[in-house]
Each structure stands twice: as C-alpha cells, then as structure tokens.
Amino acid sequence: AVVSTQSTGDKLCVWMGGILDEKLNRENLIPQIRNGGPLCRLAEFVQESVDDFKANNEDNDDLPSSAPQANLTCGARSMEARQNVTKFLDWVRKMRVPESSIFLPDDLLKLKG
C-alpha cells in the first residue's frame, strides 16, 4: 500500500486549487477564500454533479437546484463577503451536510491571515 505524506489540509488545497485553477497551500488558503467567492465557485463545480444526480434519481427535491451566486470581487471582510459565505453555507445545508460539520461565517471572516 502507498502511504501518502500529504496531510488532509494539503490534499484539500490541491483539490480546491485544481478546481479553482489557483495555487493554494496552507499559507494562502484562508486569505484566498475569505471573501466567499471561491467557495461559491466550488459549489458551482459540485452542483454539476448534483444536477446529474437529480436527473437520474427520484426523491431529491430538497437538494439545491443551483449553486449560490457570489460577488467575486468584494473585499475579504466586507458585507458582501459575509453574504457570499452565508449563501455558500445555506447551499451546503441543502446538500444535507450535518450542522455539526458546518462552520459559521465569522469562523472564516475573522480568522487571522
């Protein structure tokens, strides 16, 4: 068996960076995603699979029908950033992610970095 030397955080940065076409690492992840725009872009990517799932399965009306639309150019700690993060988190809840696994907007917006 191959043992990975990458941490979960490193793997997350690689995965997100690949989707967003950005070079992400532990040092720049939070500043890069803080305004919520990149999170909403990730949701757009995942929503494509949700749409495919919904088209081929019944009893899925509670899943989101679209990804959150974000202001991609707003400041990192602006009111628009808070709205972006909140829209993303609302979308995550519709994806049936347990509440215990969901962060609060301030958890991201007020982190140092």
C-alpha positions, 0 to 999 in steps of 0.5 A: 500500500502507498502511504501518502505524506500529504496531510488532509489540509494539503490534499484539500488545497490541491483539490480546491486549487485544481478546481479553482485553477489557483495555487493554494497551500496552507499559507494562502488558503484562508486569505484566498477564500475569505471573501466567499467567492471561491467557495461559491465557485466550488459549489458551482463545480459540485452542483454539476454533479448534483444536477446529474444526480437529480436527473437520474434519481427520484426523491431529491427535491430538497437538494439545491437546484443551483449553486449560490451566486457570489460577488467575486470581487468584494473585499475579504471582510466586507458585507458582501463577503459575509453574504457570499459565505452565508449563501455558500453555507445555506447551499451546503445545508441543502446538500444535507451536510450535518450542522455539526460539520458546518462552520459559521461565517465569522469562523472564516471572516475573522480568522487571522491571515 
